[in-house]
């Protein structure tokens, strides 16, 4: 899938922007996100929430409010069992003129337990799924393994959708574990974060004191790519430039330790939308 440009966010995705707008030289100063920009994320929030629905529902695009919010969406394929392999779906969104790839999230308490108890080994990406990737780039072993179980089917569906609709735009959406499974993105070492920053337009939105976005931590060698937006307790949305911005207006500064956070913030709301089918 290397020939295509991807736009990715933790909870939802926005439109593609040039990768050159991001990088190590970007200012660490925060800035408030406008109401119109927040609104532009909303369709993708509903797509991310729809990924919690059964594959039969997303394939028929009959999943209630999440599907109704993007009523013109054309599903191509869906799968997963919700256990060893997260639910996923792929299809065409004519409103945004992009192929959508979505993965299911998971229960936050189970996810946090898994993260805390897991061995946080950094491993190389699968060279079959990521041909030509530099060996210095490493990612979380558990997320990489989970991603690989659905990756061949997802790749096939994406290629079908791109051919069917004559598009080269792919937008990847997901919440929680769902975002971390998409193409193995979101969690890796410094080389990984730099690679994502150079090749992908990523926006990852986190909510208030949600502790899950800060794990695995920097003390284990993990670095999150640029593109963070942090929703404040006041309801305002703050852009947080750079990798793991330490400002108290951003997630690393706001939740310095996992158990300083609140799991009740994990599912939202994100501009009024709570994750789930």
Secondary structure, DSSP 4 states (H G I P E B T S, - for coil): -TTSEEEE-SS-------GGG-STTS----EEPPHHHHHHTHHHHHHHHHTTS-HHHHHHT--THHHHTTTT-EEEEEE--SSSS--EEEEEETTTTEEEEEE----HHHHHHHHHHS---EEEPPTTTSTT--TT-EEEHHHHHHHHHHHHHHHHHHHHHHHHHT--EEEEEESTHHHHHGGG-S-B-HHHHHHHHHH-EE-EEEETT-SGGG-S-GGGT-BPPS-EEEE-TTS-EEEE-SSS--STTSHHHH-SSGGGS-GGGTT--BTTB-S--
